[in-house]
Amino acid sequence: MTLGTPMRRFLLGLGMVLVLALVANGLIGGIGQLSQATSLGQRVQSYAQIVLGALGIAVPVAIVGDWGVARVIAGCWAVVVGITGGLAPVVWAGGSRLIGVLSGVASLIVALGIVWLLRTGAARPAGAADPLS
C-alpha cells in the first residue's frame, strides 16, 4: 500500500510532535532531577534522560535528511528511551525490577512506534527527490 502525500505529512508531523515532546521532557526533567538525585541509580537515570533529549533532537533531523546513520541514531535513541523508562520507576519510586523491565519494554515499544511514524512519514515515493513531494 502506498501512502499519499497528505497521510505521509500527517504521520511525519505526528512523529515530530511526539519526539519533540520526549525531547522537552527528557531535557527539562533530566536536568531538574539531577539536583534531587541522592543515589547512583537516580543520577544514572537523570543523565540517561538528558541523553534521551539530546539524541531525540537528532532523530527527526537524521530521518528526514535521509542520513546514512539515521537507523543507528534512531536505534540508540529508542534504547535510551527504554533504559530511561525502565530505570525511573525502580530508582525514583522504589518499584520492583519486574516493573522496571515492563516499563522499559513499553517505553522501547513507544519509541519504536515514533521512529516508525517518522520513517514512514519521511519515506520518498519511487522517483521523488523531495521527501515530502
C-alpha positions as CSV (number, residue, x, y, z in Angstrom):
1,M,0.0,0.0,0.0
2,T,1.3,3.4,-1.0
3,L,0.5,6.3,1.2
4,G,-0.4,9.6,-0.3
5,T,1.4,12.8,0.5
6,P,-1.3,14.1,2.9
7,M,-1.1,10.9,5.0
8,R,2.7,10.9,5.0
9,R,2.8,14.5,6.1
10,F,0.3,13.7,8.9
11,L,2.4,10.8,10.1
12,L,5.6,12.8,9.9
13,G,4.0,15.7,11.8
14,L,2.6,13.4,14.5
15,G,6.1,11.7,14.9
16,M,7.7,15.1,15.1
17,V,5.3,16.3,17.8
18,L,5.8,13.1,19.9
19,V,9.6,13.1,19.6
20,L,9.8,16.8,20.5
21,A,7.6,16.2,23.5
22,L,10.0,13.5,24.7
23,V,13.0,15.8,23.9
24,A,11.5,18.5,26.1
25,N,10.5,16.1,28.8
26,G,14.0,14.5,28.7
27,L,16.0,17.7,28.9
28,I,13.8,19.6,31.3
29,G,13.1,16.5,33.5
30,G,16.6,15.2,33.5
31,I,18.2,18.5,34.4
32,G,15.6,19.2,37.0
33,Q,16.0,15.8,38.6
34,L,19.8,16.0,38.9
35,S,19.6,18.3,42.0
36,Q,17.2,15.9,43.6
37,A,19.2,12.7,42.9
38,T,20.5,11.1,46.0
39,S,21.6,7.7,44.7
40,L,23.8,6.5,41.9
41,G,20.7,4.9,40.1
42,Q,18.9,8.3,40.2
43,R,21.9,10.1,38.8
44,V,22.3,7.5,36.0
45,Q,18.6,7.7,35.2
46,S,18.7,11.5,35.1
47,Y,21.7,11.6,32.8
48,A,20.1,9.0,30.6
49,Q,17.0,11.2,30.4
50,I,19.2,14.1,29.3
51,V,20.9,11.9,26.6
52,L,17.3,10.9,25.5
53,G,16.5,14.5,25.0
54,A,19.8,15.3,23.2
55,L,19.6,12.3,20.9
56,G,15.9,13.0,20.3
57,I,16.9,16.2,18.5
58,A,19.0,14.3,16.1
59,V,16.4,11.6,15.3
60,P,14.0,13.5,13.1
61,V,16.8,15.5,11.5
62,A,18.6,12.3,10.5
63,I,15.5,10.5,9.3
64,V,14.1,13.5,7.3
65,G,17.5,14.3,6.0
66,D,18.0,10.7,4.9
67,W,21.3,10.5,6.7
68,G,23.1,7.1,6.3
69,V,23.3,6.8,10.1
70,A,19.6,7.6,10.7
71,R,18.9,4.0,11.7
72,V,21.8,3.9,14.2
73,I,20.8,7.3,15.7
74,A,17.1,6.2,15.9
75,G,18.1,2.8,17.4
76,C,20.3,4.4,20.0
77,W,17.6,6.8,20.9
78,A,15.0,4.1,21.2
79,V,17.3,2.0,23.5
80,V,17.9,5.1,25.7
81,V,14.2,5.7,25.9
82,G,13.7,2.1,27.1
83,I,16.5,2.3,29.6
84,T,15.3,5.6,31.0
85,G,11.7,4.3,31.2
86,G,12.8,1.2,32.9
87,L,15.1,2.8,35.4
88,A,12.7,5.6,36.5
89,P,10.1,3.5,38.4
90,V,12.8,1.5,40.1
91,V,15.2,4.2,41.2
92,W,12.7,7.0,41.9
93,A,9.6,5.2,43.1
94,G,11.2,2.0,44.6
95,G,9.3,-0.2,42.2
96,S,10.3,-3.8,41.6
97,R,12.7,-5.0,38.9
98,L,9.8,-6.6,37.1
99,I,8.0,-3.3,36.9
100,G,11.3,-1.7,35.7
101,V,11.6,-4.4,32.9
102,L,8.0,-4.0,31.9
103,S,8.2,-0.2,31.9
104,G,11.4,-0.3,29.9
105,V,10.0,-2.7,27.3
106,A,6.8,-0.5,27.0
107,S,9.0,2.6,26.6
108,L,11.1,0.9,23.9
109,I,7.9,0.0,22.0
110,V,6.6,3.6,22.2
111,A,10.0,4.9,20.9
112,L,10.0,2.4,18.0
113,G,6.4,3.4,17.1
114,I,7.6,7.1,17.0
115,V,10.5,6.1,14.8
116,W,8.1,4.2,12.5
117,L,5.9,7.3,12.2
118,L,9.0,9.4,11.3
119,R,10.4,6.9,8.8
120,T,7.0,6.2,7.2
121,G,6.2,9.9,7.0
122,A,9.6,10.8,5.6
123,A,9.7,8.0,3.0
124,R,10.2,9.1,-0.5
125,P,7.9,7.8,-3.2
126,A,9.7,6.0,-6.0
127,G,11.4,8.6,-8.2
128,A,10.8,11.5,-5.9
129,A,13.7,13.7,-5.0
130,D,12.0,15.6,-2.1
131,P,10.8,13.6,0.9
132,L,7.5,15.5,1.0
133,S,6.7,15.7,-2.7
